[in-house]
């Protein structure tokens, strides 16, 4: 973006330098709009060339600016929808992890791993309600009474992972 702005400023400076000598002369106050591809009879060749070049530069600068704006807009839209889609996938993966826990615990571990990867890559933080469902040390999907124990500590809940022995506290409200 910084390089782009520099580039644009340079172009504009060039344009101003090229156009200003022609302002107010016999070509009219807006020479850019009047220049055709073919040199009118009686016009100086070098002046005509400079005007044509100036016009093409102005047009390319405008084109570049439009492209940049379109890109910025597309990025903004995709960022919002990207994190939304990522969050949907995270929820779906936790759903699957819960379904597969009894018969295939290794699959539920893998689903948790995928969900964490998706959330990290798309800058969509895992919601607090789901953070209680896995051990952030060993990545196991936790089910109360099977591979996890819950203990109330004041306003918090201490969750103890039986797979690796890690214990962490989460808010009881969620
Ligand atoms: Zn663990």
Boltz pocket constraint, residues with backbone or C-beta under 6 A from the ligand:
constraints:
  - pocket:
      binder: B
      contacts: [[A, 135], [A, 136], [A, 137], [A, 138], [A, 139], [A, 140], [A, 161], [A, 162], [A, 163], [A, 164], [A, 165], [A, 166]]
      max_distance: 6.0
